[in-house]
Amino acid sequence: LTPMNTGNANPVHFDVTDVNRADGFSPGNEILIKIPGLDTPAAFNNSGLVPLDDISKYKDANQAVIVIDAATGERQPIWAELDSNPTSVIPSGSGDGGINLNPSNTQPVNLIIRPAKNFEFGHRYIVAFRNLKDASNNSIESPLGFRVYRDNLPTKQDVVENRRAHMDGVIDDLVNKAGVDRSSLYMAWDFTVASEKSTTGRATEIRDDAFARLGDTDLSDRKIQGNSPDIEVLAYCDKSNTAAPSCGNNYPGIPEYNSSNPATSPVPGTDIQRTVVGYIKDVPCYLDTDGCPPGAKFSFDSNGDLTWNTGYTMDVPFRCMIPSSIVDTGTVIPGNTGTYGHGLLGSLNQINATVEAGNRTNTVWCAANWDGFSTLDAGVVIQSLMNMSNFNKAVDRMQQGFVNFLYLQRALVHPNGFAIQPAFQMDYNGATPITPGSAIDTSAGADTRGFYYGISQGGIMGGALTALSPDVDKGVLGVPGINYSTLLRRSVDSDEYFQAPGYGLYANYPDLSSRPLLLSLMQLLWDRGEGNGYAHNMTDNPLENTNPHEVLLQLALGDHQVTNFAAEVEARTIGAQRYAPTLRPERTWDLDYEALPPTTSFPAG
């Protein structure tokens, strides 16, 4: 790609330097086309395009849009949709807005094809449109630029003829491998999906280097080797003495932290015995600025390979929650551990979401910030909304954030980590003294394992973290999904950032027809920092030098923040089974969940 004008109001071209370092498109890439005449619901229905509410129609013999694997001719599960944003009214404070309230604004309406299961790494695919109809049910004629290939029309244009052999191959594959009638084609082209290494390789490279510095080079053996990351506990607050000077809300990782004052740890709430705050010290920093602050990014050599300064480090804030269940019997019952991932542009203070789970399972939970997409990164996010050439800074720091979380979890499971820290030696049941003991169970030694749990953004990015984690076998992804290019246009959370005057995405990218393309370009970078790029490796097809994982997806019916449809794409891609009945009968009817086999009991694996 060359620098692209994606409709920036300034105008500023989208810098595709880092996009071009990839060797293919996203495994969840949306497919975009503008088809004059196919820009209304009536035309969509007349053409018989596979709809979101009946994905199984992608298999219909006469389906008007198909995507096939170029090598085998096998059809890819997909759905089609018209971009509803141009024909909708965006709420502005003076009106309610809504879908299709501006139905005549069809010129910027793109047809979007989305994979209902992610494309396979490294595979070549062909997309084809055929037998299309307009709103009056008239046939839509193929454009001349494609008919010269379809109908073997000769030209004297070198740029056309130089591509003829390739396009003949595309059309022949459709005819011979997918049974398509050549004369029915409106348009067809092919594309190649990025390799696994291109998508996940940066994160695995820095992860492997970080653990090698601890003395662990085999991350697939489910064994703890080498040293624990260094831990600095700044303060803890126990329910036995909530008036202690160490109790309060001044701790690193939140915007309000004042490092000039002594750090304090939050007063325990209901069902919490103790809170602990501090740093994982000297975590390797792989970005181009020591300390890996917001705005720092990866560096590359002339071959496009990662480079970093081996002397760069960062201190990673953590906040931990020790549940009352650890001590409520009057005897310390040490528990397992887990890391928690917060929601959209949040922070580690959302650790309280683990209180119920912590007490139910007698588990100690700790949280770090999702560096790259935490409250502290809001400035870079706003810069990106104004000029998407900054977006790689957010995604690069997200991958550094994975290393930070992995070091936190290693410190939690390591026998010489959190378990031996004085702050984790429990000596009270409520306010009653008891025989001291560690809150963390490391009796399994090198075989000690941890868990991951995240909600919303923590469920989206957490899928990638789970796929990368050598110390976790099981991850629970709450209200999850994959593929931000699908998620954002369906999320009410986006309104605050898309519609904001001045710095919002829409103010800076006013061209309605270009916005889906912009999101598609962003996704090529975002794959490296969210579950979309790691879904194929999330469970029983692990990344290189990584153990397999089990994943539970917990959806919320009708989620207006993280759409259920994105979670269903994730479920198909990771090979999940669907609990049945999926929804309570009094709420809705059970749908035909394409390629999501039901199971009626747990555990289902």
Disulfide bonds with the S-S distance in Angstrom:
Cys237-Cys247 1.96
Cys285-Cys292 2.04
Cys320-Cys366 1.90
